[in-house]
Amino acid sequence: MRHGRDDADRQPEDEERTMSSTTDKIKGLANEAVGNVKQGIGNVTDNDKLKAEGKAQELKGETQKTVGDAKDGVKNAADTVKSKL
């Protein structure tokens, strides 16, 4: 009796990490874009609250992109070490 999923149903570990870093980068870009739009609208309407929200969302997006880049860096370093073993 087998427990769990079949091998065909599993994604390779590398794919999961790559998707995760890609997802972080995409979400980061989206948050940056929305943040920039909010800041622009805040500037046009002289709404300090909207400008601040936009800046916060932009910074959140930058952080998400950095996390995605860091995940890629860790994966690449691990792959390099694996290839030398």
Short mmCIF file of the C-alpha atoms (twelve columns), coordinates in Angstrom:
data_MODEL
# 
_entry.id   MODEL 
# 
loop_
_atom_site.group_PDB 
_atom_site.id 
_atom_site.type_symbol 
_atom_site.label_atom_id 
_atom_site.label_alt_id 
_atom_site.label_comp_id 
_atom_site.label_asym_id 
_atom_site.label_seq_id 
_atom_site.Cartn_x 
_atom_site.Cartn_y 
_atom_site.Cartn_z 
_atom_site.pdbx_PDB_model_num 
ATOM 1  C CA . MET A 1  0.000  0.000  0.000   1 
ATOM 2  C CA . ARG A 2  1.415  3.358  -1.037  1 
ATOM 3  C CA . HIS A 3  0.926  6.576  0.839   1 
ATOM 4  C CA . GLY A 4  1.128  10.064 -0.605  1 
ATOM 5  C CA . ARG A 5  1.194  11.211 -4.175  1 
ATOM 6  C CA . ASP A 6  2.632  9.440  -7.180  1 
ATOM 7  C CA . ASP A 7  5.965  10.670 -8.482  1 
ATOM 8  C CA . ALA A 8  4.229  11.964 -11.607 1 
ATOM 9  C CA . ASP A 9  2.160  14.324 -9.435  1 
ATOM 10 C CA . ARG A 10 5.197  15.876 -7.751  1 
ATOM 11 C CA . GLN A 11 7.051  18.908 -8.975  1 
ATOM 12 C CA . PRO A 12 10.814 18.802 -8.742  1 
ATOM 13 C CA . GLU A 13 12.251 20.747 -5.821  1 
ATOM 14 C CA . ASP A 14 14.119 23.088 -8.175  1 
ATOM 15 C CA . GLU A 15 10.926 24.013 -10.022 1 
ATOM 16 C CA . GLU A 16 9.176  24.877 -6.766  1 
ATOM 17 C CA . ARG A 17 12.014 27.178 -5.735  1 
ATOM 18 C CA . THR A 18 12.139 28.806 -9.157  1 
ATOM 19 C CA . MET A 19 8.405  29.369 -9.187  1 
ATOM 20 C CA . SER A 20 8.583  30.827 -5.713  1 
ATOM 21 C CA . SER A 21 11.304 33.313 -6.617  1 
ATOM 22 C CA . THR A 22 9.495  34.196 -9.837  1 
ATOM 23 C CA . THR A 23 6.273  34.717 -7.920  1 
ATOM 24 C CA . ASP A 24 8.065  37.003 -5.473  1 
ATOM 25 C CA . LYS A 25 9.483  39.038 -8.336  1 
ATOM 26 C CA . ILE A 26 6.116  39.335 -10.115 1 
ATOM 27 C CA . LYS A 27 4.315  40.354 -6.943  1 
ATOM 28 C CA . GLY A 28 7.091  42.825 -6.257  1 
ATOM 29 C CA . LEU A 29 6.785  44.412 -9.682  1 
ATOM 30 C CA . ALA A 30 3.007  44.641 -9.286  1 
ATOM 31 C CA . ASN A 31 3.277  46.278 -5.860  1 
ATOM 32 C CA . GLU A 32 5.849  48.735 -7.150  1 
ATOM 33 C CA . ALA A 33 3.612  49.672 -10.074 1 
ATOM 34 C CA . VAL A 34 0.513  50.123 -7.918  1 
ATOM 35 C CA . GLY A 35 2.555  52.088 -5.398  1 
ATOM 36 C CA . ASN A 36 3.842  54.413 -8.088  1 
ATOM 37 C CA . VAL A 37 0.313  54.970 -9.404  1 
ATOM 38 C CA . LYS A 38 -0.936 55.769 -5.887  1 
ATOM 39 C CA . GLN A 39 1.908  58.216 -5.399  1 
ATOM 40 C CA . GLY A 40 1.128  59.895 -8.709  1 
ATOM 41 C CA . ILE A 41 -2.554 60.226 -7.870  1 
ATOM 42 C CA . GLY A 42 -1.612 61.479 -4.410  1 
ATOM 43 C CA . ASN A 43 0.621  64.124 -5.965  1 
ATOM 44 C CA . VAL A 44 -2.048 65.268 -8.434  1 
ATOM 45 C CA . THR A 45 -4.775 65.406 -5.766  1 
ATOM 46 C CA . ASP A 46 -2.419 66.706 -3.042  1 
ATOM 47 C CA . ASN A 47 -3.385 63.725 -0.876  1 
ATOM 48 C CA . ASP A 48 -0.546 63.046 1.568   1 
ATOM 49 C CA . LYS A 49 -2.138 59.838 2.846   1 
ATOM 50 C CA . LEU A 50 -2.318 58.352 -0.655  1 
ATOM 51 C CA . LYS A 51 1.268  59.420 -1.366  1 
ATOM 52 C CA . ALA A 52 2.428  57.683 1.826   1 
ATOM 53 C CA . GLU A 53 0.438  54.525 1.043   1 
ATOM 54 C CA . GLY A 54 1.932  54.482 -2.435  1 
ATOM 55 C CA . LYS A 55 5.472  54.860 -1.125  1 
ATOM 56 C CA . ALA A 56 4.897  52.058 1.402   1 
ATOM 57 C CA . GLN A 57 3.535  49.762 -1.317  1 
ATOM 58 C CA . GLU A 58 6.434  50.616 -3.611  1 
ATOM 59 C CA . LEU A 59 8.917  49.718 -0.855  1 
ATOM 60 C CA . LYS A 60 7.028  46.472 -0.209  1 
ATOM 61 C CA . GLY A 61 7.403  45.633 -3.898  1 
ATOM 62 C CA . GLU A 62 11.118 46.388 -3.853  1 
ATOM 63 C CA . THR A 63 11.502 44.090 -0.849  1 
ATOM 64 C CA . GLN A 64 9.570  41.298 -2.578  1 
ATOM 65 C CA . LYS A 65 11.797 41.569 -5.650  1 
ATOM 66 C CA . THR A 66 14.892 41.456 -3.435  1 
ATOM 67 C CA . VAL A 67 13.587 38.300 -1.742  1 
ATOM 68 C CA . GLY A 68 13.044 36.711 -5.163  1 
ATOM 69 C CA . ASP A 69 16.573 37.655 -6.231  1 
ATOM 70 C CA . ALA A 70 17.988 36.253 -2.982  1 
ATOM 71 C CA . LYS A 71 16.162 32.951 -3.507  1 
ATOM 72 C CA . ASP A 72 17.670 32.735 -6.985  1 
ATOM 73 C CA . GLY A 73 21.122 33.450 -5.551  1 
ATOM 74 C CA . VAL A 74 20.810 30.732 -2.941  1 
ATOM 75 C CA . LYS A 75 19.581 28.255 -5.552  1 
ATOM 76 C CA . ASN A 76 22.457 29.104 -7.893  1 
ATOM 77 C CA . ALA A 77 24.999 28.752 -5.086  1 
ATOM 78 C CA . ALA A 78 23.535 25.389 -4.086  1 
ATOM 79 C CA . ASP A 79 23.592 24.218 -7.686  1 
ATOM 80 C CA . THR A 80 27.243 25.237 -7.968  1 
ATOM 81 C CA . VAL A 81 28.140 23.305 -4.824  1 
ATOM 82 C CA . LYS A 82 26.192 20.248 -6.035  1 
ATOM 83 C CA . SER A 83 27.984 20.261 -9.367  1 
ATOM 84 C CA . LYS A 84 31.369 20.213 -7.625  1 
ATOM 85 C CA . LEU A 85 30.556 17.200 -5.440  1 
# 
